[in-house]
Amino acid sequence: MPAREVICGDGVAYLARRLPDDHAIFTSLPDHSEIPALGVAGWRAWFVDTVAAACRAVADDAVAVFYQTDVKHDGRWIDKGHLVLSGADAAGSHALFHKVVCRVPAGTTTFGRPAYAHLIAVSRERRLSPGASTADVLPALGTMSWSRAMGSAAAEAAIGFIAETGARVVVDPFCGQGTALAAANAAGLDAIGVELSRRRAAKARTATFADRP
Ligand SMILES: C[S@@+](CC[C@H](N)C(=O)[O-])C[C@H]1O[C@@H](n2cnc3c(N)ncnc32)[C@H](O)[C@@H]1O
């Protein structure tokens, strides 16, 4: 059985370490509404710095993968794909892919959260040959265990990619209820999660895809 460890604590502090070579990161950073004390401008800077810390935490040839959904705030579109790539640039990492995950069928107008999420993989030294390409547009995100969860189908796609890189351990420093950890274990990879909320950390310790609605 693949292992799972969930730490109830600060994911940013966790990212200050250099992870072993066989570790990859797969995560969704919190939205500005989850850290209201920062304000939107402060959160943007925090987000970019934290992406950079995640990029620096993995080994030179390892990958960090981010699943993020944009938000509209005060009549402005906050593009988290741009913020992820800004953080990656600051850490000297480059994109290996930038996929779009449809949250609703293409052509649907949404008035709240946008109709797609970003799935972005970055690395400092790894390169992907054209033959290693997979679909750039994922037609459905799968099921979500709660409103801020990763979609299960998107998580499975990301973990499939991470497994191909040779990683053995998946780290999610903002693991919420544990979607990334469940997907990693289901694929035979060990998983480490960090989560500030005691309640969500407890759920993350036992989450499986079978728990989904
Ligand atoms: C977008 S949600 C992640 C959802 C998760 N991917 C899932 O599928 O359940 C972000 C999570 O980060 C947590 N969080 C916020 N600040 C944190 C911090 N400094 N350290 C660790 N977790 C934090 C929030 O409590 C929230 O559960």
PDBQT file of the ligand as one rigid body, heavy atoms in Angstrom, charges set to zero:
ROOT
HETATM    1  C1  LIG A 301      -7.799  25.535  -2.967  1.00  0.00    +0.000 C 
HETATM    2  S1  LIG A 301      -7.873  24.717  -1.431  1.00  0.00    +0.000 S 
HETATM    3  C2  LIG A 301      -7.137  23.146  -1.804  1.00  0.00    +0.000 C 
HETATM    4  C3  LIG A 301      -8.169  22.108  -2.119  1.00  0.00    +0.000 C 
HETATM    5  C4  LIG A 301      -7.592  20.737  -2.324  1.00  0.00    +0.000 C 
HETATM    6  N1  LIG A 301      -6.798  20.696  -3.548  1.00  0.00    +0.000 N 
HETATM    7  C5  LIG A 301      -8.693  19.683  -2.375  1.00  0.00    +0.000 C 
HETATM    8  O1  LIG A 301      -8.896  19.053  -3.426  1.00  0.00    +0.000 OA
HETATM    9  O2  LIG A 301      -9.397  19.513  -1.363  1.00  0.00    +0.000 OA
HETATM   10  C6  LIG A 301      -6.582  25.498  -0.523  1.00  0.00    +0.000 C 
HETATM   11  C7  LIG A 301      -6.389  24.941   0.873  1.00  0.00    +0.000 C 
HETATM   12  O3  LIG A 301      -5.258  25.578   1.437  1.00  0.00    +0.000 OA
HETATM   13  C8  LIG A 301      -5.469  25.678   2.823  1.00  0.00    +0.000 C 
HETATM   14  N2  LIG A 301      -4.507  26.683   3.328  1.00  0.00    +0.000 N 
HETATM   15  C9  LIG A 301      -4.587  28.033   3.293  1.00  0.00    +0.000 A 
HETATM   16  N3  LIG A 301      -3.446  28.574   3.768  1.00  0.00    +0.000 NA
HETATM   17  C10 LIG A 301      -2.632  27.546   4.096  1.00  0.00    +0.000 A 
HETATM   18  C11 LIG A 301      -1.310  27.457   4.605  1.00  0.00    +0.000 A 
HETATM   19  N4  LIG A 301      -0.576  28.549   4.894  1.00  0.00    +0.000 N 
HETATM   20  N5  LIG A 301      -0.777  26.231   4.808  1.00  0.00    +0.000 NA
HETATM   21  C12 LIG A 301      -1.483  25.097   4.530  1.00  0.00    +0.000 A 
HETATM   22  N6  LIG A 301      -2.749  25.124   4.056  1.00  0.00    +0.000 NA
HETATM   23  C13 LIG A 301      -3.313  26.333   3.825  1.00  0.00    +0.000 A 
HETATM   24  C14 LIG A 301      -6.930  26.032   2.953  1.00  0.00    +0.000 C 
HETATM   25  O4  LIG A 301      -7.394  25.693   4.251  1.00  0.00    +0.000 OA
HETATM   26  C15 LIG A 301      -7.543  25.171   1.838  1.00  0.00    +0.000 C 
HETATM   27  O5  LIG A 301      -7.971  23.933   2.344  1.00  0.00    +0.000 OA
ENDROOT
TORSDOF 0
